[in-house]
Every structure is written in structure tokens, then in C-alpha cells.
């Protein structure tokens, strides 16, 4: 993209995704949704459009008219609300975490400002990740882990980058404080999500929805294209060991799909409202499972309840880079115990944790929590999974980490043939491990529906009834 201010002519190299974003902004719809594969240019196109709109609404109208074959008067009419704001309008771009926002959308935003020639004509605050323009407009990047940035100040346009990562309650809070337009983009890496049921089912008068793939991005290097196409399940890619049908379907074709070899059958679990989670007094079994993590592995604390033969699961903590104990010398460092204090967690509730982390368990006990290690044995991983799978499972709709893992936790497979083995792959399993620890202590084999069916007494074998 290049803009020649001296000649007063705006020259833009359009991609289909950029054109779709511009069309959505001027469509009159409340929500613009860009869905598709990786490297389709969704994020970059959205940021291009928003930065151009912020720097010069006049030039944006010129670009939009050119892209859509409309007059500038028509475009200005659709943006009348924004253009009428005397003190300028505000745009916020969100990622789930502020650290991720800085590494992704903030980095892209600064590159776009430089490429357009705007960087030395606006005020950039690196610490706050804000850009203030001379016309009074403001562009800000932030994370959903900064509640003061979405609970307090309103904005005119908001952009949720990778909307699949956000909880619905965060979206609702921000949406309610947004005056003009909501933009989202996402890779469809899960098959069930509130974005699909609450956003994409809106009428066309409220929603501009566009699908794109990497093939729509003419600016990709061939090496990037080759890496994506290596996932395509062809004989050649299986021979190389790069084929992956799910990765190709989701990140290559941009389609929602179910992983091959997934451990939890999609029919065995569903999503329920958070308020459907049963009260502990109405449960046959109740408690918490805990798997410790730190770096890229999240710490997962999952509330588990068995009621009316249904296993209910609710995510209490699912977060990376958590200490266990509070660091009094650096209170900005988040910790598991600090979060539990914030949530008024009941210390007498039983927590079954990974026994391979005795020091972490000791810190929990020292702080007064009723935490103990799970009793492991040979084959306990598969046994624990079977005890969980013997139940119908309901996951609270806000528990995105649990949902993601149930959809992505797979059996190991041979990369050359695609053949699956009866051994779980050790990834996408932190919440599942926490649930499994709890299940090993609370769900005996005799309690599962499958076990009861297998061991039903045979009363047709003479007069003597077999014992259980």
C-alpha cells in the first residue's frame, strides 16, 4: 500500500480481505466478522483500514469509494456518525493478553503507520500502546487482561483479534460500551463457540461476514505458502511426515473441523450456561483438579461435579506464567494462590493435584488450602481418561480452555501413515489432566455407565444369580 499526498491521489493495492473490511465498515452493520485460514491477511487488512480511517477519514472515503465502486458522498453518509464527532473518535484493538497485543497487533500497527508515511505525523505512546492523530482521533491496542481498559472508557470502534480466545462476558462488556462498530477476526480452530451461535447467526442487516484463505493473500512468500500446503493430507505429505488433516482444514482451508484421533468424542460432551453448574450439596461427587504449569503450559484448576450421572466442568484458573505462592517483593507477578484469594476460594474444598509437584502442593497446604497429590499407578493416565469418558460431560460456556482441550486432545499418531495409537499425545491436556486427577480419586470404574453395562448380572443362567 502507498499513499501519495503530494499528488492528492491515493494508490492502494487491494486484497479481497481489505476490500471486505472496508465494505463492512461502511455497510451499516453492527458487526464485521472476518473468518478464515492463517495468513489470509485478516488482521493486517483490518489494521490498515482502521489506521487509514483514523489518520484521514477523507482519504478513507476515497479508498472505499474506489474499492467498492461507490461515490464518496455515499461513503461519507454511512460514516456520518464518526465524521460528526468534533473531538475525534476512539478505536480499540484487543487481544486476549496485553503481552500478545504488544507482540502482534501493536507491532503490525506501527509497521502500517510507517508504510503509509503516517508515523512522524502522529503521537505514538509505546508504553500505553496508543496513537493520537492531529484530528483528535485515537487508536489503542490492549489486552482483555486489563479490565480497566474495557470496563471504564467507551470507544466508537472496537476490534477483537482472534475472537475465539475471548470469553463472551468480555465481548459483552466491550460491545455495550462501543458506539458505532464491532470488528472480529478468527481462525475456526474449534467447532463449537459462542462466536458461532451468538454472532454469526445474526441477520445480514446486523452482520457482515466474510471468509478468506491464504490464497486470497497475494503478498505471501512462496515459503509461507509451502509450509501451509505441507499440511494437506496427500500421499507426498504423508511420506514427508508433514500431513495433518485437521491443521489443513482449519488453518489451510479456514474451515471448522474435528481432529482425527480425538480422545473425547464430540458427541460425549456439550456446552451449558455457567449458572447450570450444580450446587455442591446436590452432587454425588464434588471437588477440584489441579495441574501446575508456568511457561507456555497453563496452570489449570478445574471445578468438577457429578450430578444426575452428568459430569459438570467449570474452569477456575487457566493461565500461563503463574507462580504458586504470592511474591511479596513483586506483587505484579500473578500467582495461583493470589487468584484464589481474589476469587474467595473456600479453603476446605478438596483439591486433587499432580503428585509430581510436591513442592507446589506444599505451598498450597502451607497457605491453608486442602490440597493433596493424586495417587498414580501404571496405566493411570488411560484409566483416568476412561473414568471421565464414562460420563456425559457438560462444560460451562465460559470455560474456553476446557473446551479447547476436549476438542484437541488426541491419541498419538504416526505422521507418515496417519495411524493412531492407544497412547495419549502429551499436549493440549492441562485442563484434562486436572480433571483426570480428580476423576481418579472420585470416579471408580464401578461408577461409570459403561462398567455397569459390562457387569450387569446375568439372571438367565439357571437359578443361581451371579454376583456383581
N, C-alpha and C positions, 0 to 999 in steps of 0.2 A: 504494500500500500504506500502511495506517496501523495502528498498534497502540495500543490504549487500555489502559494499565496500571492506571489508576485503577478502572475497572470490572472489570478482570480478564478482559476479553473481547478476543480477537484478531480484528480485522477485516482480511481480506486480499482484495484484488481479484486473482483468479487469472487467469492466461493459460494456454492449453494447454501452453506450454513450461514454465512454472513448475510446473504440476501434474506434467508428465512428469519433471522433475528431482527433485522430492520423491519421486515414485513410485520412481525409480531408486535414490535414496539408501537407501530402506527395503526395497528389493526382495531384498536378499541377494546380488545380482550383484556381481561384482568390478569391472566396468567399466560406466559410464554414458556413452553416446555420443549427443550432440545434433548432428544433421546438418541442414543446410538453407540457405535463401537468406539474403541480407543483411537486416538489420532485422527478423528474426523474433523477436528478443528472447532469443536463446540465452544470450549472455554475461551479460546483466543478470539473467535469471532464475536462472542458476547462482549468481551472486554473492549475490543476495537470499537464496537458500536456505542457502548456506554461512555467511553472516553471521548470519542468524537462528539457525542451529544453534549457532554459536559463542557468541553472546550468551546465549541461553537455550534449552538443549535441551528444557526443559519446554514453552515456547511453540512450538518447532518441532514437537513431538509433537502439540500441539493443532491447529496449522495442518495438518499432514499428515493427521491423523485426519479433519478437516473436508474436505480436498481429495479424499481417497481413499475416504471413506465407511467408515472402519475405526474401531475403538476405540483410545484412547490406549495401552491395555495392549499391543495388537498392535504398535503403532509402537515402543513402548519396548523390546519384546522384540527387534525387528530391529536396534535400536541399542544392544543390551546391551553390546557391546564398548566403544563410546565412553563410555557412561554409567558404566561401571565404572572408568574411569581417574580416580584420586583427584587427580592433579595437573593434570588437564585434557588436552585433545588438541590436536594441531597440524594446521593446514591450510595448504597452499602453493598459490598460483595462479601459473602460469608463462606467460610469453610468450617468443618466441624471443630477443628483445633486452630488456635491462633498461630501456633508454630507452623502448621501446614499451610495456613493462609499466607504467611510470610514467604515460605519456600515456593509457593505455586502462583496464586493469582496476583500477589503483590509484585513478585519478580516479573511476571508477564506484563503487568500494568506499566511498570517502569520502562520495559523494552518498547512497548507500544507508544508511550509518550515520546521516547527518543526517536523512534522510527518516523513518527508523524511530525517531528520537529516542534513538539509542544513542551519538552522537558524544561527548557530555560525560560519558558513563558508562563510558568505556574509555580506555586509554592508547594514543595514536597516535604512532608514531615516523616522521616524514616522511622522514628520511634513509634509514632501513632499510626503509621501506615495510612496517611491521608494525603490528598492532593487538593489544594484550593486554587480555583481559577479566578481570573480577574473579573469575570462577570458575576461572581458570588456563588457559583456552583461548587459543590464539594463531592469528591469521590473518596470512599473509605473502604479499606479491607479489614476484616476482623474475624474472630472465631466465635463459635457458639459456646465456647467455654468461658466467654467474657460476658456474663449476664447483664452487666451494666450497660453494655453497648447495644443490647436489643430490648431491654426492659424499660429504658428511660426515654431516649430521644427517638422521635419519629423520623421517617425518611420518605421520599417520594417514589423511589425505585429501589427494589432490593433484588439481589442476585444470589441464589443458593447454588454454589458449585458442588457437584456430586451430592445431589439432594437425597440420594439413597442413604447417606451417612447420618442424616438428621432425624431426630425424634419429632414426631408430629406436634408435640406440645411446643417445641421451639419454633417450628414453622408457624403455628397458630399465633404465637405471641408476636412474631415479627410481622406476619401478614396483617394482623389487626392494627399495627402501627405504621402501615405503609399506605400512602395516599393514592398512588397512581398505578403502579405496575409491579408484578412479581415475575421474575425470570428464574427458571431452574434448568439445570442440565444433569445428566446421569448416564452411566453405563448400566444396562439392565442385568446386573450380576446376581440378583435374587429374583425368584419367581413370584414371591408374594411380598407386598409392601403397601403402606398407606398411600404412597405416591400413586400407585396404580388404581387403588379403589376410591381415594378421596380427591385426586387431582385429575387424572387422565380420563375419568368418566364424566367430567363436567361438559355441559353443552358447548357447541362450537362458538356460540356467542360470547363465552367466557374464556375459552381456551384456544390458543394457537399452538398446535402440536406438530413437531417436525422430526423425522427420523433421518439419520445420516450414518455413513460408514467411512472408513479410512479412504475409500475410493473417491469420496467427494472432496478430499483434500489434495489438490494438485501440487502443493508445496512440500510434500513429504519427500525425504531422501529415499532412494531405492532400498538402502539397507534397512530402513524402518519398515518399509512395505514387506520386504523379505522376511523379517522377524515375525510379523503378524501372520503372514501366509504360511510360515513354518508350522503353525498350529493346525492347519487344515488337515482333517483325517484322510490323507491319501496314502497309498502304499509306499510312496517315496518318503513321506514324512514319518511313517511308522518305522521304516527301515533306519532312518536317522535318529529315531527316538525323540522327535520333537512334536509329534502329533498329539493333540488334545482336543477332543470333540467339543467339550464344554467351553474351553478358552476360545476356540474358533467361533462357536455360536454366539457367545456373549461379546467378546472383545474384537472379533473379526467381522461378524455379520451384524452385531448390535441387536441380537435377539435374546429374549428371555428363554432360559433353558434350565434343565435339571441335569446335574452332573451324573455321568456314568459311574457306577460303583459307589453311589452314595450310601452311607450306613443306615441313615434313618429314612425309611420310605416316606415320600411326601404325603402319602395318604394316612400316615400314622400320627400326624400332628397338624394342628391348625392354630390360628391366632385368635385370642379373645381380648375383650376390653380389660383394662387394668383393674377396674372395680369388680370384675367377676372372680378375682382371686379369692379363694375361700378363707374364712376366719380360722385361725389355728384350732379353736375349740370344736370346729366342725370337721376336723381332719383325722383320718386314721393314723397318718404319719405326717410329721411336720419338722422342718429344720432348715439348715443351710449347708451348702457345699462350698468349699473354698480351694481355689488353685492359685498359688502365688506366681507372680511374674514380675518383670521390671522393664527391660529394654523394649524390644519390639513385641514381646509377649505380654498380653494384658493380665493384670490381676483380676480374677473373676470370682465374685461372691454371688451365689445364686440361691434364692429362696425357693424351696421345694415343698410341695404339699400334695398328699394323696387323699383325695376326697371322692367318694362315689365311684371308685375304681378308675379315676382320672388323675393323671399326674400333672399338676399345675406348676409352671416355672416362671419366676419373675427375677429379673436382673437387678441386683442391688448395687454392685460395683462391676464395671467392665472398663478398665482403664490401664494404659501403659505408664511406665516410669513412676510407679508408686513405691515409696518406701513403706515399710510395715509400721514402724514406730514414728511418732512425731519428732521431727528435728527441731528442737527449741532454738537452735542457732540459726536456722534458715526456715522460717515458718512459711515462706513462699513455696517450699518444696512440698507437694501434696503427698499425703500418706494414707494408707488404708485405715488406720485407727483414727486419724483426724476426720476422715469422711464418715466413719461410723458414729463418731461423736456428733457431727453435723446432722446426721440423719436420726439422732436419738435412738440408736440401735439398742435393743434390750440385751443386756449383758448375760442374762440367764438363758437366752436362746442357744441351743446347741449348734456348733459349727463343726462340721467334719472336714478336715483339711488334708492336704497332701503330706503324708508322713515322711516324705523325702526332704522336708524342710523343717527339721526340729527347732532350729534357732528362730525361725519366723513364728512357729507355733508358740514357743516360749515367750516371745514378745507379746503375742496376743494374750496369753494367760497372765503374764505379768501386769498387763493393763486391765485385767479383770474380766476378760471375755471367756466364755465357756467353750474353749476350742480344744479339739483333740485330733490326733492323726488317724487316718483311716487304716484299717488292718488289711494289708495287701497279702497276696499269695500267688503262686504260679497260676497263670491264666486269669488273674483277677480283672485285667482290662476287658477281655471279651465277656467274661462273666458279668461284670458290672454293666456293660452295654446291653446284654441280654435282659437283665433285670429291668432296665429302663425301657427297653423296646417292648417289653411285655405289657405295657400300658398304653392307653390312648393318652396323648400328650397335648396339653394346651399351653401356649406361650403368650404372655402378656404382650400387647401390641407395642408397648414402649421398649421392650427388651430386644433391641436390634442385634446385639451381639449374639444372643442365644439363637435367634432366627437365622442369622448368617451361618453360624456353625452347623446347625441342623441341616442346612441346605448344602454345605460344602465339606463336611467331614466324610472322608471316603476310605474305602479299603485300598490297600496298596495295589499297584498295578504294574505290569510290565510295559515300559514305554515303547518297546519295539512291536508288541503284539496287541496291546490294549487289554490283555487278560488281567482280571482282578484276582487277588489272593485274599485269604481269610485272616489278614493281619491289618489292623487299622493304620493308616498313614498318620505319622506324628505331626500333624499341622491342622490348623482350624479346629482346635479341640480344647481350648482352655476352659470355656464355659461348660462344655460337655464333660471334661474331666471333673470339674467341681460337682456337677450333677451326679456323675458316676460314683464319686467318693460317698456322697450322701446315700445313693442307692445301694451301695454295698453294705452299709450299716443299717438300712431301713427297709429294703425290699428283699426279702428272702425269696429263693426260687419258688417256694410253695405258695407265694402270694400272687404270682403272675397268672394271668388268664391262660397263657399257653401251657404252663405247668399243670394247672387244674384240668385242662382238657386232656393232656397226655396221661395224667394219673387218675382219671375218673374211674371209680370202682366198677368192675365188671360183675354185674349181678345175674348174668345169663349162664354162668359157668357152674352148673349144678346148684346144690342148695347152700354150698359154702361160699360166703361173700368174701372177696379179697379185701385185705386191709389197705389203708392208704399207705 
